[in-house]
Structures are given as C-alpha cells and as structure tokens.
Amino acid sequence: MDKIDIKSLDFNELEETIKELGLPKFRARQIYDWLHKKLVTSFDEMTNLSGELRKSLDERFYITACEVARMQESKFDGTRKYLFKLSDGNYVESVFMRYHHGNSVCISSQVGCRMGCRFCASTLDGLTRNLQPSEMLDEIYRIQVLTGERVSNVVVMGTGEPMDNYDNILKFIKLLTDENGLNISQRNVTVSTCGIVPNMKRLADEKLSITLALSLHSVTDEKRRELMPIANKYSIEKLMEACEYYFEKTGRRITFEYALVRDVNDKDEDLKGLSQLAGRVKAHVNLIPVNPIKERDYRETAHGDVVAFKNKLEKSGINVTIRREMGRDIDGACGQLRKKVLSENNEEA
C-alpha cells in the first residue's frame, strides 16, 4: 500500500481520513496542528498521541520535509537563499527576505521550468516535475523553523510556472491560508505567471483575494516572443483580455512584472506601450532590474535609466515600484543557485 502525503490533505480531508481509520474526530485537529502550526517532520514528535497511534500513522502516511542542501546569506541585506533537497533527490530554491512590513518568502512551484524565458536561469535545464502542495508548504515551514521568525508574505515567483502546476497551486493556497494552519491572509499571497491564459481565467473564477502577477516584460508580440516562448501561443491582446476578466471577477488589481533589459525593452516606445497596457486594467507595474546570468548575454538597464523610466510612467498616472534588489551577492536570481549546485555535482560525478 502506497503511503499518503498527509501534509497535502486539507483539514476536511484529514478529518474524513481519520474517521475512516476509526479514530475520534479530535485526532484530526491534533495532527493538523502538529503538521501546520508546530511544523513537525515526524510522527514521533506528536507527543500527545500514543506510541501505538504514531506507529499506525507512520505505516499509512508520510510527512514531507525538505532538507537544507545549502544556504547563502547576503552580507548586504540579510537575504537568505535556501537550496532544499527533496525526498527524491531533486533540488528547489527558496528566498527569505526581511522587510519593514514583515518577512517574505519566495518559493518555487516546480523542479525546473519548461517555459523557456530567455532571461531566467530556472528554465535552462527544462522541467523535471511539479511540486506537491506539501513540498511548497514545507519550503515556508523549514524557513520559519530555521530562522525562528514568522513568515507573513508569500510569493510564488521562484523556479517554475505556477499556472503550469495549477491544481497543486490551488491546494497549496488553501492550506497556506487555512485558519487551522499558518493562517496567512490571501491578500499577502502573490502568484506569478508568464501568461497561461486559460488558467488565468480559471483562477479568476475561484474569486480568491490573492495578487496575480503577470510577467509581461515586453509590450509588443514580436519582442515578447523573443524573450518568452509562451508568447507564441498567447498574444498580448489575449493576455489583456485575461487580465480584464481577472479584475472583473475578483476586483483585485493585477501586477505587471517588467524586467528591464538594456537596449531590449527599455526604450521610449516600450514605456509608452507599457503605460497604455497598464492603464487599460489599472495594473500596478513592478520594474525589475534584470539579474545577469552567465548563460545569457542580457544586461541590466542602468539604475538612473530605471528611475527615469519609473518617473515617466508615474507621470502617465501609472502606479509603479522598482523591485528592491536583494541577494545579488548570493545567486539571488531564480534558478541560479540550483544551476550552480547541479553543475558542481556533475563535475564531481
């Protein structure tokens, strides 16, 4: 009999499963509390359960737990990048960032990525597999245990395309925001997408209170196709229709992620187009100085030009921020640390 991933069961599913085992209902709450509040990694730690029950649970279920393979801490801002080893030997990255408004964690949703965005290290080796809800949760849980600090904001913007792992992402959000667990507000959860239109619309129909962030990065189909292969399937007009649908269904303003690449998408015509698109759906624009990666020849736009780009957008009535650069000295960009460790492992082999 295959063991069940107990940490991926929501509270109602766990209650039903416990009931099927002939156990009293209150046991489900005890177990859920151990898993999602006390963040244990074994049934032996559940000390208010009998030894016999713990043994029985261990025979039927397994508890997902990430193992730290490497941690790098920025000497500039204290940002920590964790490389976690999963139970099957694969690796994922997570980033812990301290802000004045609380601690944020950026998690991965897949092992690798198949989207092929030209400026991202995550996609260089393709997609290995999707992460389960429990694995995404445990990226956060391990960081809370390791830092001893509460996480109040979660961004699903690490390795992988969340909308390519749709069902598991939905379950993850449900577990993360459950009042019986960490109880993080949906409004403090951001999920990114490079623009898988059908799943953007499916997500809109869920009417969640999360923030959806669209990786736009270009305002013309031609240029976007050069940067992001997904643009060959979904045009900017299709993207905008999905954004309008999302706003209509949820009332939640979308964020446009826009990575500024020198001499590629940072010209006046790009600025004008971005202003028009953002104004169409009242989007917030998050400008990102692109992280250089050695496998690509893209360079970041100079800081002064980024600020000028921001100021011109604001004069057009667009709400804009420049993403604070964190962890540049610790392979901070998506996929960089995983790529480095995989290369090291291959050299050793």
Residue pairs with C-beta under 8 A, 6 or more apart in sequence:
1 60
3 59
3 60
3 61
3 62
4 17
4 60
4 61
4 62
5 61
5 62
5 64
5 132
5 134
6 14
6 31
6 35
6 57
6 61
6 62
6 63
6 134
7 35
7 36
7 63
7 64
7 133
7 134
7 137
7 138
8 64
8 132
8 133
8 134
8 171
8 175
9 17
10 171
10 174
10 175
10 178
11 28
11 29
11 32
11 178
11 180
11 181
14 28
14 31
14 32
15 25
15 28
17 28
18 24
18 25
18 27
18 28
18 31
19 25
19 28
21 56
21 60
23 53
27 49
27 53
29 180
30 46
30 48
30 49
31 46
31 49
31 57
32 180
32 181
33 180
34 40
34 45
34 46
35 63
35 181
36 137
36 175
36 178
36 180
36 181
36 182
37 181
37 182
38 45
39 141
39 144
39 145
40 46
40 63
41 63
41 65
42 58
42 63
42 65
43 49
43 54
43 55
43 57
43 58
43 61
43 63
44 54
46 54
46 57
49 57
64 87
64 132
64 134
64 135
64 137
64 138
65 87
65 138
65 142
66 84
66 85
66 86
66 92
66 135
66 138
66 139
66 142
67 84
67 85
67 86
68 82
68 83
68 84
68 85
68 142
68 146
69 83
69 84
69 85
69 91
69 341
70 82
70 83
70 337
70 341
71 80
71 81
71 82
71 83
71 146
72 80
72 81
72 327
72 330
72 331
72 337
73 79
73 80
73 81
73 330
74 80
74 326
74 327
74 328
74 329
74 330
74 332
75 329
76 328
76 329
77 97
77 98
77 326
77 327
78 98
79 95
79 96
79 97
79 98
79 326
79 327
79 330
79 332
80 95
80 96
80 143
80 147
80 327
80 330
81 93
81 94
81 95
81 96
81 327
81 330
81 331
81 332
81 337
82 93
82 94
82 95
82 96
82 139
82 142
82 143
82 146
83 91
83 92
83 93
83 337
83 338
83 341
84 91
84 92
84 93
84 94
84 138
84 139
84 142
85 91
86 92
86 111
86 135
90 111
90 128
90 129
91 111
91 338
91 341
91 342
92 107
92 108
92 111
92 131
92 135
92 139
92 158
92 159
92 338
93 108
93 158
93 159
93 334
93 335
93 337
93 338
94 105
94 106
94 107
94 108
94 139
94 140
94 142
94 143
94 158
95 105
95 106
95 158
95 326
95 327
95 332
96 103
96 104
96 105
96 143
96 147
96 151
97 103
97 104
97 105
97 106
97 326
97 327
98 104
99 153
101 152
101 153
102 150
102 151
102 152
102 153
102 188
103 147
103 149
103 150
103 151
103 152
103 153
104 151
104 152
104 153
104 154
104 155
105 139
105 140
105 143
105 151
105 153
105 154
105 155
106 155
106 156
106 157
106 158
107 136
107 139
107 140
107 154
107 155
107 156
107 158
108 122
108 131
108 136
108 139
108 158
108 159
108 160
109 130
109 131
109 136
109 156
109 158
109 159
109 160
109 161
109 162
109 165
109 168
109 169
110 127
110 128
110 129
110 130
110 131
110 159
110 160
110 161
110 164
110 165
111 127
111 128
111 129
111 130
111 131
111 159
111 160
112 122
112 123
112 125
112 126
112 127
112 128
112 129
112 159
112 160
113 120
113 122
113 123
113 126
113 127
113 159
113 160
113 161
113 164
113 335
114 123
114 126
114 127
114 161
114 164
115 123
115 161
115 164
115 194
115 228
115 229
115 230
116 123
116 228
116 229
116 230
117 123
117 194
117 215
117 217
117 227
117 228
117 229
117 230
118 226
118 227
118 228
118 296
118 298
119 217
119 227
119 259
119 261
119 290
119 291
119 293
119 296
119 298
120 293
120 333
120 334
120 335
121 293
121 295
121 333
121 334
121 335
121 336
121 338
121 339
122 158
122 159
122 160
122 334
122 335
122 338
123 335
124 295
124 335
124 339
125 339
125 342
127 160
127 164
130 160
130 164
130 165
130 168
131 160
131 165
131 168
132 168
133 168
133 171
133 172
133 175
136 156
136 168
136 169
136 172
137 172
137 175
137 176
140 151
140 154
140 176
140 182
143 151
144 150
144 151
151 182
151 184
152 184
152 188
153 184
153 188
153 189
153 190
154 176
154 184
154 188
154 189
154 190
155 189
155 190
155 192
156 162
156 169
156 172
156 189
156 190
156 191
156 192
157 190
157 191
157 192
157 213
157 334
158 334
159 334
159 335
159 338
161 193
161 194
161 196
162 169
162 191
162 192
162 193
163 169
163 191
163 193
163 194
163 196
163 199
163 200
163 203
164 196
164 199
166 199
166 202
166 203
169 191
170 203
170 206
173 186
173 189
173 191
173 208
173 210
175 181
176 182
176 184
176 189
177 183
177 184
177 185
177 186
177 189
185 209
186 208
186 209
186 210
187 209
187 210
187 211
189 210
189 211
190 210
190 211
190 212
190 213
190 255
191 203
191 210
191 211
191 212
191 213
192 212
192 213
192 214
192 215
192 257
193 199
193 200
193 212
193 213
193 214
193 215
194 214
194 215
194 228
194 230
195 214
195 215
195 216
195 228
195 230
195 231
195 234
195 239
195 242
196 230
196 234
197 234
197 238
197 239
197 241
197 242
200 212
200 214
200 242
200 243
200 245
200 246
201 242
201 245
201 246
203 212
203 246
204 242
204 245
204 246
204 248
204 249
204 250
205 249
207 249
207 250
208 250
209 250
209 252
210 252
211 252
211 253
211 254
211 255
212 246
212 252
212 254
212 255
213 254
213 255
213 256
213 257
213 286
214 239
214 243
214 254
214 255
214 256
214 257
214 283
215 228
215 257
215 259
216 224
216 239
216 256
216 257
216 258
216 274
216 277
217 224
217 227
217 228
217 257
217 258
217 259
217 261
217 265
218 224
218 226
218 227
218 228
218 231
218 265
218 270
219 236
219 265
219 270
219 273
219 274
219 276
219 277
220 236
220 273
221 231
221 235
221 236
223 264
223 265
224 231
224 236
225 231
225 232
227 261
227 264
227 265
236 277
240 277
240 280
240 281
243 254
243 281
243 283
244 280
244 281
246 252
246 254
247 253
247 254
247 281
247 282
253 281
253 282
253 283
253 284
254 281
254 283
254 284
255 283
255 284
255 285
255 286
256 274
256 277
256 278
256 283
256 284
256 285
256 286
257 286
257 288
258 265
258 274
258 285
258 286
258 287
258 288
259 265
259 288
259 289
259 290
260 266
260 287
260 288
260 289
260 290
260 300
260 301
260 305
260 306
260 309
261 290
261 298
261 299
261 300
261 301
262 298
262 299
262 300
262 301
262 302
263 299
264 298
266 301
266 305
266 306
266 309
271 309
271 312
271 313
274 285
274 313
274 318
275 312
275 313
275 316
275 318
277 283
278 284
278 285
278 313
278 318
279 316
279 317
279 318
283 318
284 319
284 320
284 321
285 313
285 318
285 319
285 320
285 321
286 320
286 321
286 322
286 323
287 306
287 309
287 310
287 320
287 321
287 322
287 323
288 322
288 323
289 300
289 301
289 303
289 306
289 322
289 323
289 325
290 298
290 299
290 300
290 301
291 300
291 328
291 332
291 333
291 336
292 298
292 299
292 300
293 333
293 336
295 339
301 309
306 322
307 322
310 320
310 321
310 322
313 320
314 320
325 332
326 332
330 337
331 337
331 340
